[in-house]
Amino acid sequence: MFNYLKNIYTQNKFRLFISVTYLIALYGIYRLCIDVSLWWLLISFILAKFIGVFGHTIALHRYFSHKCFNASPAGEKFLAWISLFVGVGSPIGYAYNHRHHHKEADKPLDWHSPKISGKLYVALGLWQFNNQSWFSNKGSNVPRDLIKNPTFIFVHNNYYLIWYSLLILTALIDWRISVYILTLPAIYCRIEANITSNCINHNWGYRNFDTNDESRNNHWLKYLVSGEAYHNNHHAHPHLYDYAIMPDEDDFTARLIEKFIAIDGPQTQAGKLKMDYK
């Protein structure tokens, strides 16, 4: 019986986690309508942008998934721990999924192609609610470059335990911390990524490069997600940490990487290389 229940949990732990956080977020929105100050919502939004930029865009996407720049050991630890609060999986799990997306972009094995699965399905993030077998059957490769680092392994093996522990501990201190400081910012990041990168950037916009997928650039999105708006540029040159290639494009996130995170090294040097477009 124990093994049976353990197998059920293993197959459904990610969608269980996703469901729990969405329910907490919905409760938070409900309480905002009744008796909670909108200052908590403002704090959630500010934290969401900080976590979204440093935890998602810089850490999970550009560093762990694509290794676009070099970081110091302390910088790696910071990126690993800040990425935890995005609530979309460990650096190892995210890299596993995202590298597969690049390999199978807008093909039948892609996790979240609006071309294959439908715009609404992807924009709402419904693909996240599949069980582990669904992800395994799509096929992918373990990011072997990440499983050598003990910090990454620790975060990966204890991801859900850390999250559930934080939810309980913060709720015991003040339930609003659990909802508006921990959960809602993660939900914002999740919704933003599904609507912008996964849906809009694979449907509407312009293309600088004839990639073998439906990736698009969208100038309007740069005001919301900075360089992530230039998705076609990224799919064409995933090794670059600066997604702005043409003269009228700008990637503020790349400036943050250069100023606060990146150190000199072969990956950083390769990530700086640009063709003669500017």
VEXDREN-2710 file (C-alpha; in Angstrom, 1 decimal):
% VEXDREN-2710
k/r/px/py/pz
1/MET/0.0/0.0/0.0
2/PHE/2.8/2.4/0.9
3/ASN/4.6/1.7/-2.4
4/TYR/1.4/2.3/-4.3
5/LEU/0.8/5.6/-2.6
6/LYS/4.4/6.6/-3.1
7/ASN/4.1/5.8/-6.8
8/ILE/1.0/7.9/-7.1
9/TYR/2.8/10.8/-5.4
10/THR/5.9/10.5/-7.6
11/GLN/3.8/10.5/-10.8
12/ASN/1.8/13.6/-9.6
13/LYS/4.1/15.6/-7.4
14/PHE/4.6/18.4/-9.8
15/ARG/0.9/18.9/-10.7
16/LEU/0.0/18.6/-7.0
17/PHE/2.5/21.3/-6.2
18/ILE/1.2/23.5/-9.0
19/SER/-2.4/22.9/-7.8
20/VAL/-1.6/23.8/-4.2
21/THR/0.1/27.0/-5.1
22/TYR/-2.7/28.1/-7.4
23/LEU/-5.3/27.4/-4.7
24/ILE/-3.3/29.5/-2.2
25/ALA/-3.0/32.3/-4.7
26/LEU/-6.8/32.2/-5.4
27/TYR/-7.4/32.4/-1.6
28/GLY/-5.1/35.4/-1.5
29/ILE/-7.0/37.2/-4.2
30/TYR/-10.3/36.4/-2.4
31/ARG/-9.0/37.9/0.8
32/LEU/-7.8/41.0/-1.0
33/CYS/-11.4/41.6/-2.0
34/ILE/-12.5/41.3/1.6
35/ASP/-10.1/42.6/4.2
36/VAL/-6.4/42.6/3.1
37/SER/-4.7/45.9/2.1
38/LEU/-3.7/46.3/-1.5
39/TRP/-0.2/47.1/-0.2
40/TRP/0.3/43.3/0.0
41/LEU/-0.5/43.0/-3.7
42/LEU/2.0/45.7/-4.5
43/ILE/4.7/43.9/-2.5
44/SER/3.8/40.7/-4.4
45/PHE/4.2/42.4/-7.7
46/ILE/7.6/44.0/-6.9
47/LEU/8.9/40.6/-5.6
48/ALA/7.5/38.9/-8.7
49/LYS/9.5/41.1/-11.0
50/PHE/12.7/40.7/-8.9
51/ILE/12.3/36.9/-8.7
52/GLY/11.2/36.8/-12.4
53/VAL/14.3/38.6/-13.6
54/PHE/16.9/37.0/-11.3
55/GLY/15.3/33.7/-10.6
56/HIS/13.7/32.9/-13.9
57/THR/15.2/34.9/-16.7
58/ILE/18.8/35.0/-15.5
59/ALA/19.1/31.9/-13.4
60/LEU/16.8/29.2/-14.8
61/HIS/16.8/30.3/-18.4
62/ARG/20.0/32.0/-19.4
63/TYR/22.4/30.3/-16.9
64/PHE/21.2/26.8/-16.0
65/SER/19.4/26.0/-19.2
66/HIS/21.8/27.6/-21.7
67/LYS/25.0/28.4/-19.8
68/CYS/25.3/31.7/-21.6
69/PHE/27.8/33.2/-19.1
70/ASN/30.2/32.2/-16.4
71/ALA/29.4/32.8/-12.7
72/SER/31.4/32.5/-9.5
73/PRO/30.7/29.7/-7.1
74/ALA/28.9/32.2/-4.8
75/GLY/27.0/33.5/-7.8
76/GLU/25.9/30.0/-8.8
77/LYS/24.6/29.3/-5.3
78/PHE/22.7/32.6/-5.3
79/LEU/21.2/31.7/-8.7
80/ALA/20.3/28.2/-7.5
81/TRP/18.5/29.5/-4.4
82/ILE/16.8/32.5/-5.9
83/SER/15.4/30.2/-8.7
84/LEU/13.7/28.1/-6.0
85/PHE/11.2/30.9/-5.5
86/VAL/10.0/30.9/-9.1
87/GLY/8.1/27.8/-8.3
88/VAL/8.6/26.0/-11.6
89/GLY/11.0/23.3/-10.6
90/SER/14.7/23.0/-9.7
91/PRO/17.5/24.2/-12.0
92/ILE/18.0/20.6/-13.0
93/GLY/14.3/20.0/-13.7
94/TYR/13.9/23.3/-15.5
95/ALA/17.0/22.7/-17.7
96/TYR/15.7/19.2/-18.5
97/ASN/12.4/20.6/-19.7
98/HIS/13.7/23.8/-21.4
99/ARG/16.5/22.1/-23.4
100/HIS/14.0/19.6/-24.7
101/HIS/11.7/22.5/-25.7
102/HIS/14.5/24.0/-27.8
103/LYS/15.2/20.6/-29.4
104/GLU/11.6/20.0/-30.2
105/ALA/10.2/23.5/-30.5
106/ASP/6.8/23.6/-32.2
107/LYS/7.0/19.9/-33.0
108/PRO/4.7/17.1/-31.6
109/LEU/7.1/16.4/-28.7
110/ASP/7.3/20.0/-27.5
111/TRP/5.8/20.5/-24.0
112/HIS/4.0/23.7/-24.7
113/SER/3.7/24.6/-28.4
114/PRO/0.6/26.7/-29.1
115/LYS/0.9/25.4/-32.7
116/ILE/0.5/21.8/-31.5
117/SER/-1.5/22.1/-28.3
118/GLY/-3.5/25.3/-28.9
119/LYS/-3.0/28.9/-27.8
120/LEU/-5.4/28.8/-24.8
121/TYR/-4.0/25.5/-23.5
122/VAL/-0.5/26.9/-23.4
123/ALA/-1.4/30.5/-22.2
124/LEU/-3.3/29.0/-19.3
125/GLY/-0.4/26.7/-18.4
126/LEU/-2.5/23.6/-18.6
127/TRP/0.4/21.6/-19.9
128/GLN/1.9/21.8/-16.4
129/PHE/-0.9/19.6/-15.0
130/ASN/0.2/16.5/-16.7
131/ASN/1.7/13.6/-14.7
132/GLN/5.3/12.5/-14.7
133/SER/4.7/9.8/-17.3
134/TRP/3.5/12.4/-19.8
135/PHE/6.8/14.3/-19.5
136/SER/8.9/11.2/-19.6
137/ASN/7.1/9.9/-22.7
138/LYS/8.0/13.1/-24.5
139/GLY/11.7/12.2/-24.0
140/SER/14.6/14.4/-22.9
141/ASN/18.1/14.1/-21.6
142/VAL/19.4/14.6/-18.1
143/PRO/21.5/17.9/-17.9
144/ARG/24.7/16.1/-16.9
145/ASP/26.6/19.4/-16.5
146/LEU/24.3/20.3/-13.6
147/ILE/24.2/17.0/-11.7
148/LYS/27.8/17.4/-10.7
149/ASN/27.1/20.4/-8.4
150/PRO/26.1/19.5/-4.8
151/THR/24.0/22.6/-4.4
152/PHE/22.0/21.9/-7.5
153/ILE/21.5/18.3/-6.4
154/PHE/20.4/19.4/-3.0
155/VAL/17.8/21.9/-4.3
156/HIS/16.6/19.3/-6.8
157/ASN/16.2/16.4/-4.4
158/ASN/14.5/18.6/-1.7
159/TYR/12.6/21.0/-3.9
160/TYR/9.1/20.2/-2.8
161/LEU/10.1/19.6/0.9
162/ILE/11.7/23.1/1.0
163/TRP/8.6/24.7/-0.6
164/TYR/6.0/22.9/1.6
165/SER/8.2/23.7/4.7
166/LEU/8.4/27.3/3.8
167/LEU/4.6/27.5/3.2
168/ILE/3.9/26.0/6.6
169/LEU/6.5/28.0/8.5
170/THR/5.5/31.3/7.0
171/ALA/1.8/30.6/7.5
172/LEU/2.5/30.0/11.2
173/ILE/4.2/33.4/11.4
174/ASP/1.6/35.2/9.3
175/TRP/-0.5/33.6/6.6
176/ARG/-0.1/36.8/4.5
177/ILE/3.6/36.1/4.2
178/SER/2.9/32.6/2.9
179/VAL/0.4/33.9/0.4
180/TYR/1.7/37.3/-0.7
181/ILE/5.4/37.0/-0.2
182/LEU/6.0/33.4/-1.2
183/THR/3.2/32.1/-3.3
184/LEU/1.7/35.0/-5.4
185/PRO/5.1/36.1/-6.8
186/ALA/5.7/32.6/-8.1
187/ILE/2.2/32.5/-9.6
188/TYR/2.9/35.8/-11.4
189/CYS/6.1/34.4/-12.8
190/ARG/4.4/31.3/-14.0
191/ILE/1.5/33.0/-15.6
192/GLU/3.8/35.6/-17.3
193/ALA/6.1/33.0/-18.8
194/ASN/3.2/31.0/-20.2
195/ILE/1.4/33.9/-21.7
196/THR/4.5/35.7/-23.1
197/SER/7.3/33.3/-23.9
198/ASN/5.3/30.1/-24.5
199/CYS/2.3/31.6/-26.3
200/ILE/2.7/35.1/-27.7
201/ASN/6.3/34.6/-28.7
202/HIS/5.4/31.5/-30.7
203/ASN/2.5/33.2/-32.4
204/TRP/2.8/36.9/-33.0
205/GLY/5.6/39.2/-33.9
206/TYR/8.5/39.5/-36.4
207/ARG/11.4/37.2/-37.2
208/ASN/15.0/38.1/-37.8
209/PHE/16.0/34.5/-38.4
210/ASP/14.5/31.7/-40.3
211/THR/14.5/29.2/-37.4
212/ASN/12.9/25.7/-37.6
213/ASP/10.1/26.7/-35.3
214/GLU/7.4/29.4/-34.8
215/SER/9.5/31.7/-32.5
216/ARG/8.8/35.4/-32.8
217/ASN/10.2/38.7/-31.5
218/ASN/7.8/41.3/-30.1
219/HIS/8.8/44.8/-29.3
220/TRP/5.8/45.5/-27.1
221/LEU/6.7/42.7/-24.7
222/LYS/10.1/44.2/-23.9
223/TYR/8.3/46.6/-21.5
224/LEU/7.1/43.6/-19.5
225/VAL/9.8/40.9/-19.9
226/SER/12.8/42.9/-21.2
227/GLY/15.0/40.8/-23.6
228/GLU/12.8/37.7/-23.3
229/ALA/10.7/39.6/-25.9
230/TYR/13.2/38.7/-28.5
231/HIS/12.4/35.0/-28.6
232/ASN/13.3/34.4/-32.3
233/ASN/16.7/35.9/-31.7
234/HIS/17.1/33.6/-28.7
235/HIS/16.0/30.4/-30.6
236/ALA/18.4/31.3/-33.4
237/HIS/21.4/32.0/-31.0
238/PRO/20.7/30.3/-27.7
239/HIS/24.3/30.8/-26.5
240/LEU/24.0/34.6/-26.3
241/TYR/23.0/36.1/-23.0
242/ASP/22.0/39.4/-24.7
243/TYR/18.9/38.7/-26.8
244/ALA/18.9/42.2/-28.4
245/ILE/20.7/41.8/-31.8
246/MET/19.3/44.4/-34.1
247/PRO/19.9/48.2/-33.6
248/ASP/16.3/48.9/-32.4
249/GLU/16.3/46.1/-29.8
250/ASP/17.4/46.4/-26.2
251/ASP/17.9/43.8/-23.4
252/PHE/18.0/45.3/-20.0
253/THR/18.4/41.9/-18.4
254/ALA/21.7/41.5/-20.2
255/ARG/23.0/44.6/-18.5
256/LEU/22.1/43.2/-15.1
257/ILE/24.0/40.0/-16.0
258/GLU/27.1/42.0/-17.0
259/LYS/27.0/44.2/-13.9
260/PHE/26.0/41.8/-11.1
261/ILE/26.4/38.2/-12.1
262/ALA/28.8/37.3/-14.9
263/ILE/32.5/36.8/-14.5
264/ASP/35.1/36.5/-17.2
265/GLY/35.3/33.1/-18.8
266/PRO/34.8/31.2/-22.1
267/GLN/31.0/31.1/-21.8
268/THR/30.8/34.8/-21.0
269/GLN/33.0/35.6/-23.9
270/ALA/30.9/33.5/-26.2
271/GLY/27.8/35.0/-24.9
272/LYS/29.0/38.5/-25.8
273/LEU/29.7/37.6/-29.4
274/LYS/27.4/39.3/-31.9
275/MET/27.1/39.1/-35.6
276/ASP/27.5/42.4/-37.5
277/TYR/23.9/43.3/-37.2
278/LYS/24.2/46.4/-35.0
END
